[in-house]
Amino acid sequence: MGERKRGAAKTASVWLAPSARQPGPPGLSRDRIVRTAVELLDAEGLQALSMRRVAAQLGAGHMSLYWHVTTKSALLELALDEVFGEVAEPPHDLAWEEQLRALAGSLRAVFARHRWAARLIGEYLNIGPNALRMTDTALRVVSGSGLAPDQTDSAAALVLEYVCGFATAETRMIENAATAERNGEQAADEGFAEVSNAVRSGLTEFATLRELASRDIGTATEIRDRNFTFGLQCIIVGLRALADSGETPA
């Protein structure tokens, strides 16, 4: 069997394809396959995922998976939407700014729990039910800011893309640090401290960087948390100012 089930037409998204759910072997379902794939991805990463590995985890023949999921790519798309289901709906009684912070923080936490997911951003249309629910929530929240209706889609996209972009870099850093520690190499914070010491000692001629390195700016984790909060606050302040001005961006 090739990359996709023989005779299956390739579509832009698994969510646009005719349902692959068929009788198949008893006890096997698309939901079980997707949950097992997520567990494997969490444990071993993208490079470990294959239809054979998932089938082995399920105690099934790998050909039986194709009754429910036609390709590995389709399985990854389904797995990505599965973890988007963990993004929490912020309480409606909060101010829109607090709802936006809660939504962004929840999405960032999902990427932290499922570090492989950030690598898939941009690979798929993200039109699964959980992705659409998350997008609808973002639209609902930013509509409370007072922005014009034709600005809310861009505002929602700005927030979600900010989190996705931040998480793409953050998860790579976390993965690299975890790999280094497993290999007995320098821990992330130790490496960060070494770089700061080198900058203070003349690694660079740039005075502003040397001044920054001379301050105690925290651990790598603290810096990421602070930067995420600051960036999100800049977005919120900008959206609020735009809504108050009544202007339409050029």
Summary of the structure (lengths in Angstrom):
residues: 250
radius of gyration: 22.0
end to end distance: 51.6
largest distance: 68.3
contacts: 693
relative contact order: 0.09
helix: 66%
strand: 1%
